[in-house]
Amino acid sequence: MKDNFEKVLKKTGIMVLDGAMATELEAMGCDLNDELWSAKVLAEEPELIKKVHLSYFEAGADCGTSASYQATVPGFIKKDFSEGEAEELIRRSVKLLCEARDQWWENGGKASQRPYPVVSAAVGPYGAYLADGSEYRGGYSIGKEELKNFHRRRMELLLEAGAEILAIETIPSLEEAVSLAELTAELGADCWISFSCKNSTDISEGTKIEDCAKALNDFDCVKAVGINCTAPQFVESLIKEVKKGTAKPVIVYPNSGEHYDPVTKTWHGDKSGKTYGDWAEEWLKSGAEIIGGCCRTTPANIREVSDLVNKNK
């Protein structure tokens, strides 16, 4: 159902996304200090990934996102998986999400009058494969065609497995965003594109997010533009900047406000004194139409967003 994303957004008015996968897996005892991050759990304990997906649907998410952010064929091969095993693990990320959606649907979702949730497939940036924090810096040493060649096979596998829309996320550079938009169009698919941002106006590599939004305007395959894995205090301003550049729906799913150390793969610092629901109310008033959470957010945070959206209907 390629058009399920647009159908659900039209039905809900405001779509609720899920939250962090890795945070919940760590809470269940998984050690994710690895180049594959949460993708390693696809091989080791896939039932835990399904459990996390289910918890977000139960919390009110209208859209789930596969555990494929860090899942690439080269990345798995570096960890001694065969090419065939790598491809099957990438497909598995979508299959687990579909199974969780259908389990929730049959066990009460259908009776709740909520829409049949969207299955989105996470496509992390090239920097996520490098596992050195460059998804928060950009400045890659490869060009557009190399980027497309790197991303193509994973995107094909995710779509073959049943992804309804590609969640192209934490993108630090405009060149990578345009490359991925072009590739999505070549594959006959749909996507959203969300950027990692370093302040209230600029994506991680330094380009104005307004300019990024303008550059994506001509891609019919790009169904939403926005921000993820960015400190929540920057998001209200960033929404307004995106809206200057495009009339496409604005998607936001920031992190909790803590600081990430890419070397130790750990988070540090205090969260903001605001609740996640307080932040989400600001984003809703600023014009965001799709709201969820990224690193360090939980099903409880997504419940806050869902309750807020329902209160404002």
Secondary structure as a PSIPRED ss2 file (coil, helix, strand):
# PSIPRED VFORMAT (PSIPRED V4.0)

   1 M C   1.000  0.000  0.000
   2 K C   1.000  0.000  0.000
   3 D C   1.000  0.000  0.000
   4 N H   0.000  1.000  0.000
   5 F H   0.000  1.000  0.000
   6 E H   0.000  1.000  0.000
   7 K H   0.000  1.000  0.000
   8 V H   0.000  1.000  0.000
   9 L H   0.000  1.000  0.000
  10 K H   0.000  1.000  0.000
  11 K H   0.000  1.000  0.000
  12 T H   0.000  1.000  0.000
  13 G C   1.000  0.000  0.000
  14 I C   1.000  0.000  0.000
  15 M E   0.000  0.000  1.000
  16 V E   0.000  0.000  1.000
  17 L E   0.000  0.000  1.000
  18 D C   1.000  0.000  0.000
  19 G C   1.000  0.000  0.000
  20 A C   1.000  0.000  0.000
  21 M C   1.000  0.000  0.000
  22 A H   0.000  1.000  0.000
  23 T H   0.000  1.000  0.000
  24 E H   0.000  1.000  0.000
  25 L H   0.000  1.000  0.000
  26 E H   0.000  1.000  0.000
  27 A H   0.000  1.000  0.000
  28 M C   1.000  0.000  0.000
  29 G C   1.000  0.000  0.000
  30 C C   1.000  0.000  0.000
  31 D C   1.000  0.000  0.000
  32 L C   1.000  0.000  0.000
  33 N C   1.000  0.000  0.000
  34 D C   1.000  0.000  0.000
  35 E C   1.000  0.000  0.000
  36 L C   1.000  0.000  0.000
  37 W H   0.000  1.000  0.000
  38 S H   0.000  1.000  0.000
  39 A H   0.000  1.000  0.000
  40 K H   0.000  1.000  0.000
  41 V H   0.000  1.000  0.000
  42 L H   0.000  1.000  0.000
  43 A H   0.000  1.000  0.000
  44 E H   0.000  1.000  0.000
  45 E C   1.000  0.000  0.000
  46 P H   0.000  1.000  0.000
  47 E H   0.000  1.000  0.000
  48 L H   0.000  1.000  0.000
  49 I H   0.000  1.000  0.000
  50 K H   0.000  1.000  0.000
  51 K H   0.000  1.000  0.000
  52 V H   0.000  1.000  0.000
  53 H H   0.000  1.000  0.000
  54 L H   0.000  1.000  0.000
  55 S H   0.000  1.000  0.000
  56 Y H   0.000  1.000  0.000
  57 F H   0.000  1.000  0.000
  58 E H   0.000  1.000  0.000
  59 A H   0.000  1.000  0.000
  60 G C   1.000  0.000  0.000
  61 A C   1.000  0.000  0.000
  62 D C   1.000  0.000  0.000
  63 C E   0.000  0.000  1.000
  64 G E   0.000  0.000  1.000
  65 T E   0.000  0.000  1.000
  66 S C   1.000  0.000  0.000
  67 A C   1.000  0.000  0.000
  68 S C   1.000  0.000  0.000
  69 Y C   1.000  0.000  0.000
  70 Q C   1.000  0.000  0.000
  71 A C   1.000  0.000  0.000
  72 T C   1.000  0.000  0.000
  73 V H   0.000  1.000  0.000
  74 P H   0.000  1.000  0.000
  75 G H   0.000  1.000  0.000
  76 F H   0.000  1.000  0.000
  77 I H   0.000  1.000  0.000
  78 K H   0.000  1.000  0.000
  79 K C   1.000  0.000  0.000
  80 D C   1.000  0.000  0.000
  81 F C   1.000  0.000  0.000
  82 S C   1.000  0.000  0.000
  83 E H   0.000  1.000  0.000
  84 G H   0.000  1.000  0.000
  85 E H   0.000  1.000  0.000
  86 A H   0.000  1.000  0.000
  87 E H   0.000  1.000  0.000
  88 E H   0.000  1.000  0.000
  89 L H   0.000  1.000  0.000
  90 I H   0.000  1.000  0.000
  91 R H   0.000  1.000  0.000
  92 R H   0.000  1.000  0.000
  93 S H   0.000  1.000  0.000
  94 V H   0.000  1.000  0.000
  95 K H   0.000  1.000  0.000
  96 L H   0.000  1.000  0.000
  97 L H   0.000  1.000  0.000
  98 C H   0.000  1.000  0.000
  99 E H   0.000  1.000  0.000
 100 A H   0.000  1.000  0.000
 101 R H   0.000  1.000  0.000
 102 D H   0.000  1.000  0.000
 103 Q H   0.000  1.000  0.000
 104 W H   0.000  1.000  0.000
 105 W H   0.000  1.000  0.000
 106 E H   0.000  1.000  0.000
 107 N H   0.000  1.000  0.000
 108 G H   0.000  1.000  0.000
 109 G H   0.000  1.000  0.000
 110 K H   0.000  1.000  0.000
 111 A H   0.000  1.000  0.000
 112 S H   0.000  1.000  0.000
 113 Q C   1.000  0.000  0.000
 114 R C   1.000  0.000  0.000
 115 P C   1.000  0.000  0.000
 116 Y C   1.000  0.000  0.000
 117 P C   1.000  0.000  0.000
 118 V E   0.000  0.000  1.000
 119 V E   0.000  0.000  1.000
 120 S E   0.000  0.000  1.000
 121 A E   0.000  0.000  1.000
 122 A E   0.000  0.000  1.000
 123 V E   0.000  0.000  1.000
 124 G C   1.000  0.000  0.000
 125 P C   1.000  0.000  0.000
 126 Y H   0.000  1.000  0.000
 127 G H   0.000  1.000  0.000
 128 A H   0.000  1.000  0.000
 129 Y H   0.000  1.000  0.000
 130 L H   0.000  1.000  0.000
 131 A C   1.000  0.000  0.000
 132 D C   1.000  0.000  0.000
 133 G C   1.000  0.000  0.000
 134 S H   0.000  1.000  0.000
 135 E H   0.000  1.000  0.000
 136 Y H   0.000  1.000  0.000
 137 R C   1.000  0.000  0.000
 138 G C   1.000  0.000  0.000
 139 G C   1.000  0.000  0.000
 140 Y C   1.000  0.000  0.000
 141 S C   1.000  0.000  0.000
 142 I C   1.000  0.000  0.000
 143 G C   1.000  0.000  0.000
 144 K H   0.000  1.000  0.000
 145 E H   0.000  1.000  0.000
 146 E H   0.000  1.000  0.000
 147 L H   0.000  1.000  0.000
 148 K H   0.000  1.000  0.000
 149 N H   0.000  1.000  0.000
 150 F H   0.000  1.000  0.000
 151 H H   0.000  1.000  0.000
 152 R H   0.000  1.000  0.000
 153 R H   0.000  1.000  0.000
 154 R H   0.000  1.000  0.000
 155 M H   0.000  1.000  0.000
 156 E H   0.000  1.000  0.000
 157 L H   0.000  1.000  0.000
 158 L H   0.000  1.000  0.000
 159 L H   0.000  1.000  0.000
 160 E H   0.000  1.000  0.000
 161 A C   1.000  0.000  0.000
 162 G C   1.000  0.000  0.000
 163 A C   1.000  0.000  0.000
 164 E C   1.000  0.000  0.000
 165 I E   0.000  0.000  1.000
 166 L E   0.000  0.000  1.000
 167 A E   0.000  0.000  1.000
 168 I E   0.000  0.000  1.000
 169 E E   0.000  0.000  1.000
 170 T E   0.000  0.000  1.000
 171 I E   0.000  0.000  1.000
 172 P C   1.000  0.000  0.000
 173 S C   1.000  0.000  0.000
 174 L H   0.000  1.000  0.000
 175 E H   0.000  1.000  0.000
 176 E H   0.000  1.000  0.000
 177 A H   0.000  1.000  0.000
 178 V H   0.000  1.000  0.000
 179 S H   0.000  1.000  0.000
 180 L H   0.000  1.000  0.000
 181 A H   0.000  1.000  0.000
 182 E H   0.000  1.000  0.000
 183 L H   0.000  1.000  0.000
 184 T H   0.000  1.000  0.000
 185 A H   0.000  1.000  0.000
 186 E H   0.000  1.000  0.000
 187 L C   1.000  0.000  0.000
 188 G C   1.000  0.000  0.000
 189 A C   1.000  0.000  0.000
 190 D C   1.000  0.000  0.000
 191 C E   0.000  0.000  1.000
 192 W E   0.000  0.000  1.000
 193 I E   0.000  0.000  1.000
 194 S E   0.000  0.000  1.000
 195 F E   0.000  0.000  1.000
 196 S C   1.000  0.000  0.000
 197 C E   0.000  0.000  1.000
 198 K C   1.000  0.000  0.000
 199 N C   1.000  0.000  0.000
 200 S C   1.000  0.000  0.000
 201 T C   1.000  0.000  0.000
 202 D E   0.000  0.000  1.000
 203 I E   0.000  0.000  1.000
 204 S C   1.000  0.000  0.000
 205 E C   1.000  0.000  0.000
 206 G C   1.000  0.000  0.000
 207 T C   1.000  0.000  0.000
 208 K E   0.000  0.000  1.000
 209 I H   0.000  1.000  0.000
 210 E H   0.000  1.000  0.000
 211 D H   0.000  1.000  0.000
 212 C H   0.000  1.000  0.000
 213 A H   0.000  1.000  0.000
 214 K H   0.000  1.000  0.000
 215 A H   0.000  1.000  0.000
 216 L C   1.000  0.000  0.000
 217 N C   1.000  0.000  0.000
 218 D C   1.000  0.000  0.000
 219 F C   1.000  0.000  0.000
 220 D C   1.000  0.000  0.000
 221 C C   1.000  0.000  0.000
 222 V E   0.000  0.000  1.000
 223 K E   0.000  0.000  1.000
 224 A E   0.000  0.000  1.000
 225 V E   0.000  0.000  1.000
 226 G E   0.000  0.000  1.000
 227 I E   0.000  0.000  1.000
 228 N E   0.000  0.000  1.000
 229 C C   1.000  0.000  0.000
 230 T C   1.000  0.000  0.000
 231 A C   1.000  0.000  0.000
 232 P H   0.000  1.000  0.000
 233 Q H   0.000  1.000  0.000
 234 F H   0.000  1.000  0.000
 235 V H   0.000  1.000  0.000
 236 E H   0.000  1.000  0.000
 237 S H   0.000  1.000  0.000
 238 L H   0.000  1.000  0.000
 239 I H   0.000  1.000  0.000
 240 K H   0.000  1.000  0.000
 241 E H   0.000  1.000  0.000
 242 V H   0.000  1.000  0.000
 243 K H   0.000  1.000  0.000
 244 K H   0.000  1.000  0.000
 245 G H   0.000  1.000  0.000
 246 T C   1.000  0.000  0.000
 247 A C   1.000  0.000  0.000
 248 K C   1.000  0.000  0.000
 249 P C   1.000  0.000  0.000
 250 V E   0.000  0.000  1.000
 251 I E   0.000  0.000  1.000
 252 V E   0.000  0.000  1.000
 253 Y E   0.000  0.000  1.000
 254 P C   1.000  0.000  0.000
 255 N C   1.000  0.000  0.000
 256 S C   1.000  0.000  0.000
 257 G C   1.000  0.000  0.000
 258 E C   1.000  0.000  0.000
 259 H E   0.000  0.000  1.000
 260 Y E   0.000  0.000  1.000
 261 D E   0.000  0.000  1.000
 262 P C   1.000  0.000  0.000
 263 V C   1.000  0.000  0.000
 264 T C   1.000  0.000  0.000
 265 K C   1.000  0.000  0.000
 266 T E   0.000  0.000  1.000
 267 W E   0.000  0.000  1.000
 268 H E   0.000  0.000  1.000
 269 G C   1.000  0.000  0.000
 270 D C   1.000  0.000  0.000
 271 K C   1.000  0.000  0.000
 272 S C   1.000  0.000  0.000
 273 G C   1.000  0.000  0.000
 274 K C   1.000  0.000  0.000
 275 T C   1.000  0.000  0.000
 276 Y H   0.000  1.000  0.000
 277 G H   0.000  1.000  0.000
 278 D H   0.000  1.000  0.000
 279 W H   0.000  1.000  0.000
 280 A H   0.000  1.000  0.000
 281 E H   0.000  1.000  0.000
 282 E H   0.000  1.000  0.000
 283 W H   0.000  1.000  0.000
 284 L H   0.000  1.000  0.000
 285 K H   0.000  1.000  0.000
 286 S H   0.000  1.000  0.000
 287 G C   1.000  0.000  0.000
 288 A C   1.000  0.000  0.000
 289 E C   1.000  0.000  0.000
 290 I E   0.000  0.000  1.000
 291 I E   0.000  0.000  1.000
 292 G C   1.000  0.000  0.000
 293 G C   1.000  0.000  0.000
 294 C C   1.000  0.000  0.000
 295 C C   1.000  0.000  0.000
 296 R C   1.000  0.000  0.000
 297 T C   1.000  0.000  0.000
 298 T C   1.000  0.000  0.000
 299 P H   0.000  1.000  0.000
 300 A H   0.000  1.000  0.000
 301 N H   0.000  1.000  0.000
 302 I H   0.000  1.000  0.000
 303 R H   0.000  1.000  0.000
 304 E H   0.000  1.000  0.000
 305 V H   0.000  1.000  0.000
 306 S H   0.000  1.000  0.000
 307 D H   0.000  1.000  0.000
 308 L H   0.000  1.000  0.000
 309 V H   0.000  1.000  0.000
 310 N H   0.000  1.000  0.000
 311 K H   0.000  1.000  0.000
 312 N C   1.000  0.000  0.000
 313 K C   1.000  0.000  0.000
